[in-house]
Amino acid sequence: MHRHHRMVAVSAVGAAFALGLTACAPGSGSTPPAEESPAGEVSTDVDELGDVTLSVWDQEVRGGQNEQIEQLNAAFMEEHPNITIERNSQAFDDLATTLRLAITDDDAPDVVQANNGRNTMGAFVEAGQLRPLDDYADAYGWFDRYSPSILQYSTYSEDATEFGEGNLYGLPQVGEVVGVFYSKSKLEGLGLDVPKDWAAFEEALQAAKDAGETPMLLGNIEKWPALHVFGPLQGSLVDAEEITDLGLGNPGASWTTPENEEAAAHMQGWVEDGYFNDGVNGTDYDAAWQSLAAGDGVFLIGGSWLAADLEDAMGDDVGFFVPAKEDGTKATTGGTGLPFAITSASENPDAAAAYIDFLTSDDAMDVLAETGNLPVNDTAEHAPDSGVQADVFATFGEVTESGAVLPYLDYATPTFADTLGQALQDLIDGRVTPAEFTETLEADYSDFTAGG
């Protein structure tokens, strides 16, 4: 994400306290103070805590995202009237900046959405700024609620040198899968079926160009959106295990392989062949998907978090798919939305854990599906019958069950988001060759893994 997140909205929303504003300071506000649990014990009986104000920083700013969190926050406070949620919601890029300072403040938030990668969650874990959640996971049954393959993306060793093993530091609400959104009417006008594989997809891009259409839309002024184009493309050419090691910043892999260079050459070739809109690196991320909705292009590679907004704008005209590899399987970037974590500074960890449990419960999965989101658990049970969300749910199930879900590549090292983002802009603008692109990434990756 990044979503992300990661991976989501760009427009600055700023700090918005949507619910339950009180005079209590964030991270405090217990009147009377809760009786402290003995050291090493946790409590799930939060109604005995007294009045608590829980400071929560999230990035659920999009239509369906905001709708679900508003509903769940209201329901949580109705169920636990002694707890008031003080919400600070910011777009992904804004939160990535402000959270680094807020988490060190005397009034640090209790609950935060932290990008899984080493530059955010990994850095917070290394600095001792997030609380391990294993005791709460045992108390609430989170290890049974989630599959290990999902929890690995919120798991670090205590010193953060190992990613995917160690303590649990967060829980996500939603699954994510990156694929190809398309205009059904545009594709029908070109006389084409939905491409089954990457070869057919490239044939469709050429057909769209020949017909005078803009084949593919991309807004990459923020640098990270191109990761969501390169990731699936790399997944079609490079072994999934190799990509996973690269994405998690674990040793034993290499960027300077013929397969990675071929993926970079493909990406640059799409630019040279005129498959993207003009001025990709000067175009805003949101402007690109809004152009698809306005009928200004045929395809857009992006994450499932865009489905609700695109469906609102395009209705039944929008579809979603992931092209298959040569062997017929599908491998693409995805995983989970930003996990909710508890800060080490929180004075209300029991209330914070109860809130996270509520946000990720079976009932919460129902709310997530009803508001156009992709529940991370029991996904198949919540699949709609039709529309782009049906495509997204089916694709997520197919990739997770018989394909490969590849990590977001910016997870890899504390500096990899900047390194890869700049390298992709350089590749798109033709300032570097595919070989120079992979050498740049290898330098960052190998420096980090050698030091680990």
Buried (B, 14 or more C-beta within 10 A) or exposed (E): BBBBBBBBBBEEBEEEBBBBEEEBEBBBBBEEEBEEEEEEEBBEEBEEBBBBBBBBBBBBBBEBBBBBBBBBBBBBBEEBEBBBBBBBBBBBBBBBEBBBEBBEEEEBBBBBBBBBBBBBBBBBBBEEBBBBBBBBBEBBEBEEBBEEEBBBBBBBBEEBBBBBEBBBBBBBBBBBBBBBBBBBBBBEEBEBEBBEBBEBBBEBBEBBBEBEBBBBBBBBBBBBBBBBBBBBBBBBBBBBEBBBBBBBBBEEBBBBBEBBBBBBBBBBEBBEEBBBBEEBBEBBBBBBBBBBBEEBBBBBBBBBBBBBBBBEBBEEBBBBBBBBBEEEBBBBBBBBBBBBBBBBBBBBBBBBBBBBBBBBBEEBBBBBBBBBBBBBBEBEEBBBEEBBBBBBBBBBBBBBEEBBBBBBBBBBBBBBBBBBBBBBBBBBEEEBBBEBBBBBBBEBBBEBBEEB
